[in-house]
């Protein structure tokens, strides 16, 4: 059963994540920022794991 993680972000936090996704110097940092943004958008851990080609436990 997919786990639904609820994340609340302020507008500034969301903008910061988007800047990291677009301009971050480290691929891992960009990937993590994208994971957080997708969780914020309501995606399940299983959906994100499939999209990012990684294990569900990595997303959790």
C-alpha positions as CSV (number, residue, x, y, z in Angstrom):
1,X,0.0,0.0,0.0
2,X,1.5,3.4,-1.0
3,X,2.4,5.7,1.8
4,X,1.0,9.3,1.6
5,X,3.3,11.8,3.2
6,X,1.8,15.2,3.9
7,X,4.2,18.1,3.6
8,X,3.3,21.7,4.2
9,X,5.5,24.4,2.6
10,X,5.5,28.2,2.7
11,X,5.6,30.1,-0.6
12,X,9.2,31.0,0.2
13,X,10.2,27.4,0.9
14,X,8.5,26.3,-2.4
15,X,10.4,29.0,-4.3
16,X,13.7,27.8,-2.7
17,X,13.0,24.2,-3.7
18,X,12.3,25.3,-7.3
19,X,15.5,27.3,-7.4
20,X,17.5,24.3,-6.1
21,X,15.8,22.0,-8.7
22,X,16.7,24.5,-11.5
23,X,20.1,25.7,-10.3
24,X,21.5,23.4,-7.7
25,X,25.1,22.4,-8.2
26,X,24.7,18.9,-6.7
27,X,22.6,16.3,-8.5
28,X,21.7,14.7,-5.1
29,X,20.5,18.1,-3.8
30,X,18.3,18.7,-6.9
31,X,16.9,15.1,-6.7
32,X,16.0,15.6,-3.0
33,X,14.4,19.0,-3.6
34,X,12.3,17.4,-6.4
35,X,11.2,14.6,-4.0
36,X,10.1,17.1,-1.4
37,X,8.2,19.1,-4.0
38,X,6.5,16.0,-5.4
39,X,5.5,15.0,-1.8
40,X,4.1,18.5,-1.3
41,X,2.1,18.1,-4.6
42,X,0.5,15.0,-3.1
43,X,2.3,12.3,-5.0
44,X,2.7,8.9,-3.1
45,X,6.1,7.5,-2.2
46,X,5.5,4.7,-4.7
47,X,4.8,7.2,-7.5
48,X,7.9,9.2,-6.7
49,X,10.1,6.1,-6.4
50,X,8.9,5.0,-9.9
51,X,9.5,8.4,-11.4
52,X,12.9,8.8,-9.9
53,X,13.9,5.1,-10.5
54,X,14.7,4.3,-6.9
55,X,13.4,2.2,-4.0
56,X,10.3,3.4,-2.0
57,X,12.4,3.2,1.2
58,X,14.7,5.8,-0.4
59,X,11.8,8.2,-0.7
60,X,10.5,7.6,2.8
